[in-house]
Amino acid sequence: MSIYDTLLSIRKKKRTGFLVLLDPDRGTPSTLAKFAKTMELAGADGLLIGSSLMMSASFEKAVQAVKKAVSIPLIIFPNGSRMLSGSADAILFTSLISGRNPNLLIEEQVKAAPAIKSLGLEAISTGYILIESGNITSVSYLSNTVPIPRDKPEIVKAHALAAEYLGMKMIYLEAGSGAAEPVSAKTVSELKGYINLPIIVGGGITEPSHARRIARAGASFVVIGNALEGDNSIRLAELFAEAIHSNGRA
């Protein structure tokens, strides 16, 4: 079964899946692997690995260490064509469709495609949409793009529908790491009723209660990252898993 089909299976079984974002800039390969295993035990359905900047030179080692430690899907969430590893299960082949920077719309994808094919890495075509979060996040700064205003769900819907018509397989709504305001449940709900693609939502979700609202609004997957850093990570991850998975019992 492909990783994409595995994700669809998780969505079918649980209605909303719980994904944890691992940042290779925030730990050694061994500490990331230990953290990943903890997240799996706490109820995560899959892992994303990637960074907006990528300061570390140990990306491949990090992917290998994490993959060895867990049995749940490990998917690369890249910042460009160089963030590749054949040790991962798949890669979100993202196009930043909310922006007008040609480098992130198609140029990095062209550079990466031959290497992805050579590595035998499953590519999951994903329309990546940045939504204004109340502050300047790393991804909005580094991508040199303007996020969609958070009070304009109709613009989000138009971009996502274009992605669906272009044949993309998923939509990723991103407020950005450290966002002052995460993507609203209202935006997720309106988009859910407008397109047929699975919707991933991430960025700035720090409370299980908000994750629950996002799940019940129609998100297929909720991504939690920075909120899970710290000594209480396993208990908080368990609370996020319960909140997100409760959508299947709603």
C-alpha positions in Angstrom: 0.0 0.0 0.0 1.3 3.5 -0.9 1.8 6.0 1.9 -0.9 8.2 0.3 -3.3 5.2 0.5 -2.2 4.7 4.1 -3.1 8.3 4.9 -6.5 7.9 3.3 -7.0 4.7 5.4 -6.2 6.6 8.6 -8.6 9.3 7.6 -11.3 6.7 6.9 -10.8 5.0 10.2 -10.3 8.0 12.4 -11.9 10.8 10.4 -8.9 13.0 11.5 -5.3 11.9 11.8 -2.7 13.3 14.1 0.7 14.2 12.6 3.7 15.4 14.5 6.3 17.7 12.8 9.9 17.0 13.6 12.4 19.8 13.0 15.9 18.5 12.3 17.3 21.8 13.4 16.1 21.2 16.9 17.9 18.1 18.0 20.5 15.5 17.1 19.5 12.4 15.1 19.4 10.3 18.2 17.3 12.8 20.2 14.9 13.2 17.3 14.5 9.4 17.0 13.8 9.2 20.8 11.2 12.0 20.5 9.6 10.4 17.4 9.2 7.1 19.3 7.6 8.9 22.2 5.2 10.6 19.8 4.3 7.2 18.3 3.5 5.8 21.7 1.4 8.8 22.5 -0.9 8.3 19.6 0.6 10.0 16.6 -0.5 8.5 13.2 2.5 9.8 11.3 5.5 12.1 11.3 6.5 15.0 9.1 10.2 16.0 9.1 11.4 19.3 7.7 12.5 22.8 8.5 11.9 26.3 7.1 15.6 27.1 7.2 17.6 23.8 7.7 20.7 24.8 9.6 21.7 21.2 10.3 23.9 19.2 8.0 22.6 15.9 9.4 19.2 15.7 7.6 19.9 12.2 6.1 21.2 10.9 9.5 18.1 12.3 11.2 15.7 10.7 8.7 17.6 7.3 9.0 17.5 7.4 12.8 13.8 8.3 13.0 12.8 5.8 10.4 14.6 3.1 12.4 12.9 4.0 15.6 9.2 4.1 14.5 6.7 2.1 12.4 4.3 4.9 11.5 4.8 6.8 8.2 7.7 9.2 8.0 7.1 11.9 5.4 9.5 14.7 4.3 8.0 18.2 4.5 10.6 20.0 2.4 11.8 23.6 2.2 13.3 23.1 -1.2 14.9 20.7 -3.6 17.8 19.8 -1.4 15.8 18.4 1.5 15.6 14.8 0.2 16.2 11.4 1.6 15.6 7.9 0.2 15.2 6.7 3.8 11.9 8.4 4.3 8.6 6.8 3.3 7.4 9.7 1.1 7.6 13.4 0.5 5.0 16.0 0.3 5.7 17.4 -3.2 4.5 20.8 -2.4 3.8 23.8 -4.6 3.3 27.1 -2.7 0.1 28.0 -4.6 -0.9 30.9 -2.4 2.2 32.8 -3.4 3.5 34.1 -6.7 7.1 33.2 -6.2 8.0 31.1 -9.3 10.9 29.4 -7.4 8.4 27.8 -5.0 5.6 27.3 -7.5 7.6 25.2 -10.0 11.4 25.8 -10.0 12.4 23.8 -6.9 10.0 21.1 -8.0 11.7 20.7 -11.3 15.1 20.5 -9.6 13.9 17.9 -7.1 11.8 15.7 -9.4 14.7 13.7 -11.0 16.3 13.0 -7.6 13.0 11.9 -6.1 12.6 9.5 -9.0 16.1 8.2 -8.6 15.6 7.7 -4.8 12.4 5.8 -5.4 10.6 8.2 -3.0 6.8 8.4 -3.1 5.8 11.9 -4.0 2.4 13.2 -2.7 1.4 16.2 -4.8 0.3 18.9 -2.3 -1.1 22.4 -2.7 0.6 24.5 0.0 -1.4 27.5 1.2 0.0 30.1 3.6 -2.7 31.9 5.7 -2.0 35.1 7.6 -1.3 34.5 11.2 -1.0 37.8 12.9 2.8 37.9 12.7 5.6 37.3 10.3 6.5 33.6 10.4 9.7 31.9 9.2 7.9 30.4 6.2 6.3 33.6 5.0 9.6 35.5 5.4 11.8 32.9 3.7 9.3 32.2 0.9 9.1 35.9 0.1 5.3 35.6 -0.4 2.3 37.3 1.1 -0.1 34.9 3.0 -3.8 34.9 2.2 -5.7 37.1 4.7 -7.2 35.0 7.5 -10.6 36.6 7.0 -10.8 35.8 3.3 -11.8 32.1 3.1 -13.1 32.6 -0.4 -9.6 33.2 -1.6 -8.4 30.1 0.1 -11.2 28.1 -1.5 -10.4 29.4 -5.0 -6.7 28.4 -4.6 -7.5 25.0 -3.3 -10.0 24.3 -6.0 -7.4 25.2 -8.6 -5.1 22.7 -7.0 -7.7 20.0 -7.2 -8.4 20.8 -10.9 -4.6 20.6 -11.5 -4.6 17.1 -10.1 -3.0 17.7 -6.7 -3.8 15.1 -4.1 -3.9 17.1 -0.8 -4.2 20.6 0.5 -2.0 21.9 3.3 -3.2 25.0 5.1 -0.3 26.6 7.0 -0.3 29.4 9.5 3.5 28.9 10.1 5.6 27.9 13.0 5.1 30.3 15.9 1.9 31.7 14.4 0.1 34.2 16.6 -3.2 32.9 15.2 -3.7 29.4 13.7 -5.9 28.6 10.8 -9.5 29.2 11.8 -12.0 26.4 12.1 -14.4 28.5 9.9 -11.9 28.5 7.0 -11.4 24.7 7.4 -15.2 24.2 7.5 -15.8 26.3 4.4 -13.0 24.6 2.5 -14.2 21.1 3.5 -17.5 21.8 1.9 -16.0 23.2 -1.3 -13.3 20.7 -2.4 -12.9 16.9 -2.4 -9.2 16.7 -1.4 -7.9 15.8 2.1 -7.0 18.9 4.1 -3.9 19.1 6.3 -3.9 22.0 8.8 -0.8 23.1 10.8 1.0 26.0 12.4 0.4 27.7 15.7 -2.0 25.0 17.2 -0.9 25.0 20.8 -3.9 23.8 22.6 -5.7 20.4 22.3 -9.1 22.3 22.4 -8.2 24.2 19.2 -7.0 21.0 17.6 -10.4 19.4 18.3 -12.2 22.4 16.7 -10.0 22.1 13.6 -10.6 18.4 13.4 -14.4 18.7 13.8 -14.4 21.5 11.2 -13.3 18.9 8.6 -9.5 18.7 8.7 -8.2 15.3 7.5 -5.0 15.7 9.4 -3.9 18.1 12.1 -0.1 18.9 12.5 1.4 19.7 15.8 5.0 20.9 16.1 6.5 23.4 18.5 3.8 22.9 21.1 5.2 19.4 21.8 8.6 20.6 22.8 9.5 20.3 26.5 9.4 17.9 29.5 5.7 17.4 29.3 5.7 16.4 25.7 4.3 12.9 26.0 1.3 13.9 28.2 0.5 16.8 25.9 0.8 14.6 22.8 -1.6 12.2 24.4 -4.1 15.0 25.0 -3.7 16.2 21.4 -4.2 12.6 20.1 -7.4 12.3 22.2 -8.7 15.7 21.0 -8.0 15.0 17.4 -9.2 11.4 17.3 -12.3 12.3 19.2 -13.6 13.6 15.9 -14.2 10.0 14.9 -16.5 9.6 17.9 -18.3 12.9 17.5 
